[in-house]
Every structure is written in C-alpha cells, then in structure tokens.
Amino acid sequence: MSVEIGGRLVIPVGGDPRAQELIRVTRVSKDDYKTEDIADVRFVPLLGEEGWAGEHDERAARASRSTRTHGADFKFVDAIGASVEPFGSIDFVDLKPLLARIGDARIVLIGEATHGTSEFYEIRAQISRALITENDFNFVAIEGDWPDAARIDHYVRHSEAPASEWTAFARFPQWMWQNDEVRTFVDLLREYNDNQDRERRVAFHGLDLYSLYNSIRQVLDYLDDVDPAAATVARERYGCLTPWQADPATYGRAALTGRYRTCETDVTVMLAGILAQRREYELRDGERYLDAVQNAQLVANAERYYRTMYYGSRASWNLRDTHMFETLKSLLNFHGPDSKAIVWAHNSHVGDATATEMSIRGELNLCELCRREFCRRRRQYWASGAAAYCSCVAV
C-alpha cells in the first residue's frame, strides 16, 4: 500500500493488544513522514484461529489469579511491612533509620498518597528539613509550575522581587501549595537561608509545565531587559497563543481539528533563539538566564502538551514527566556537581512506573527516568551507601 504525499494513515501500534496507541502517520514529502500520537486504544480480543496468539491463555491465567488463596496477599503485606519505616507520631518521629537508608544519595524523591492531606505534607517537610540540615541538600523541586515556584524561591533566598509579580499558585490546583503546611516549610526555609552565605542558600524550584502564559510573560520581561529587539520578535511569535490565554486546552482542540494553525514552530524557534544567545545572556546573569531558558522550554513543551492532552493519550503523560525530568537535570547541572535535590511529587510520579500497571499502558514517570539515567543497578536504586544516586520515600 502506498500513501501519497499529504496522505494520512491511522493505525494502532503496540505489542500488547489491550493497551495500544492510535497513531496518525502523514507523508510530508517523498522520504519524510510525520508521526503523531492520537489516543490510547483497547480492542476487543480476537479469538479463534485468526485471533491473537496467547489471548485464551492470558484470560485463563487472569481467571486463575482471581481464585488464588489469600496466602500470597499476606506475603505481599509482610514484604511491605519489612520494608517501611513506621512513624508512630508525626510530633515525635525518629528519622535516623530513614536517613541511614537514604545514605549519600544525590536525589531523594518524596512521594505522597494523596494531594492535600495535612499529615503527609507535615512529614514530607520534616524529612526535607532533615536532609537539608544534616545531609546538605541544596534545592527542593516540586510538582508545581516553574514561574510560580520561582516566586517562592525569591522569598526563601532573600532575592529582590519586583512588586508587580503575581501571587504564586493562585490558580488550580492552588490547594496543593497554598496551604499552612507548605507556608510553614517555606518560612522555615527562609529563616534557615538567612543564616547562610548567598551561594549556600537552599533553592525552591518547580518542575511542571502548566503555566504557559506566566512563562511567556517571564520570557518577555527578561528579553525586555537584556535584548529589546529579541523581545519584539518574541511578542510576535508568542502572539500565536494569545487568543487562548483564558483556556489553553481549547487551543489544543482548535489546532488538532484544523480550525487554527499550530504554534509549534513559533515557540520552538523562540526557544532555539534564546539558546543560541546563551554565551552573551549568561554572562550578564546566569541565574536569570536559567529562568528564561526554563520558561521558554516550558512554553514549547506546554504548547505540545495542550495539543496532545485533548485525546487523553499516554503521550501527554509521558511528555509531562519527561519535561519534569529534563528540568531536574538542568537544575542539577546549574547547581553544580555537588548539588543534591529533594523532589516533592505524587506517588504516581515518584514511584517506579515499571513496577506498576503504568508500564502496561506505555506510561513512564519521573522516578523511572531517574533510575534509567542515574542508577547503575536496580539494587543501588533502593539501597543506601556510597553507590546509590537516587532514593524514593513514599509517605
């Protein structure tokens, strides 16, 4: 079968027929094709002579698993009990056994089973304070938007912040970060930093990508200061997204249905332009340049995310967690070879996706990417000791 230039082919792909990806392949020239993820799909099993091989065996295996005795369940519960560090009371927690298990890991990912439970937030803050004061961790990176976290970072590191800056985390889901437990931690971090030299102050960063328009604003403000001519170009390129400022998700729908051109080229070229000026911009203020680059990268990834999320595909999830991982790597590079990171995120991001049904759906996450990139062996990932690079703490 031949596809003409401009022609499209829509087909499900993937080794597991219960969790495939519907993709659209467009032939754009004689030798070039563009592939787009559309949606997760699951087809009714095909049985009989022409059916999927092994499907009958898999159905029988599932039925067998459902009739097992509870003995295996008890063993699983016992294994969890042997691995956890129990906390009898948040007010009187002995963190020494946990810190010993973490050892000298450079990245500690602290998960939580819900978004918004006071006790989880309190113990997460206690663990983080111990890592900062006893193990010399020097930045916290959260499942929150970059520019909003930067507003908090200005506060905790005693940086000058323009009075016109917005209130951080003022939009959904503001209850994740605008709460008493986080505010208490932020105030304590500011107090701790007050007694540190400027280069040793603990930073507070965001890893997520939802803040499309706040990030555009930050890029424009930066370029207005360092390169007004580039700021003029940026306003023209980012203007493609202006009609959708109130609801970025509607941009994705309009672009994918062909009712509005995509802004992919505009935002990608803008990011490339800022990266090309790295040597000149970075010499003026390396930290402000990092902020501008991360915001420009966020705009590029968020534009793609809002186009992809319309279909509810695994591609949007993977894009988001990959963005968080790449941001974490950039922060480690910026803060130097001796830097140590504490990550705050939901268990779905910092629990290993390969150990859950997420992997069946083709989804990855931040924890899996950290293990893949930094940890030499799976045993080192969970163990303490000099060889460990990462550590996961679920609360």
C-alpha positions, 0 to 999 in steps of 0.5 A: 500500500502506498500513501501519497504525499499529504496522505494520512494513515491511522493505525494502532501500534503496540505489542500488547493488544489491550493497551495500544496507541492510535497513531496518525502517520502523514507523508510530508514529502517523498522520504519524510513522514510525520508521526503523531500520537492520537489516543490510547486504544483497547480492542476487543480480543480476537479469538479463534484461529485468526485471533491473537496468539496467547489471548485464551491463555492470558484470560485463563491465567487472569481467571486463575489469579482471581481464585488464588488463596489469600496466602500470597496477599499476606506475603505481599503485606509482610514484604511491605511491612519489612520494608517501611519505616513506621512513624508512630507520631508525626510530633515525635518521629525518629528519622535516623533509620530513614536517613541511614537508608537514604545514605549519600544519595544525590536525589531523594524523591518524596512521594505522597498518597494523596494531594492535600492531606495535612499529615503527609505534607507535615512529614514530607517537610520534616524529612526535607528539613532533615536532609537539608540540615544534616545531609546538605541538600541544596534545592527542593523541586516540586510538582508545581509550575516553574514561574510560580515556584520561582516566586517562592524561591525569591522569598526563601533566598532573600532575592529582590522581587519586583512588586508587580509579580503575581501571587504564586499558585493562585490558580488550580490546583492552588490547594496543593501549595497554598496551604499552612503546611507548605507556608510553614516549610517555606518560612522555615526555609527562609529563616534557615537561608538567612543564616547562610552565605548567598551561594549556600542558600537552599533553592525552591524550584518547580518542575511542571509545565502548566503555566504557559502564559506566566512563562511567556510573560517571564520570557518577555520581561527578561528579553525586555531587559537584556535584548529589546529587539529579541523581545519584539520578535518574541511578542510576535511569535508568542502572539500565536497563543494569545487568543487562548490565554483564558483556556489553553486546552481549547487551543489544543482542540482548535489546532488538532481539528484544523480550525487554527494553525499550530504554534509549534514552530513559533515557540520552538524557534523562540526557544532555539533563539534564546539558546543560541544567545546563551554565551552573551545572556549568561554572562550578564546573569546566569541565574536569570538566564536559567529562568528564561531558558526554563520558561521558554522550554516550558512554553514549547513543551506546554504548547505540545502538551495542550495539543496532545492532552485533548485525546487523553493519550499516554503521550501527554503523560509521558511528555509531562514527566519527561519535561519534569525530568529534563528540568531536574537535570538542568537544575542539577547541572546549574547547581553544580556537581555537588548539588543534591535535590529533594523532589516533592511529587505524587506517588504516581510520579515518584514511584517506579512506573515499571513496577506498576500497571503504568508500564502496561499502558506505555506510561513512564514517570519521573522516578523511572527516568531517574533510575534509567539515567542515574542508577547503575543497578536496580539494587543501588536504586533502593539501597543506601551507601556510597553507590546509590544516586537516587532514593524514593520515600513514599509517605 
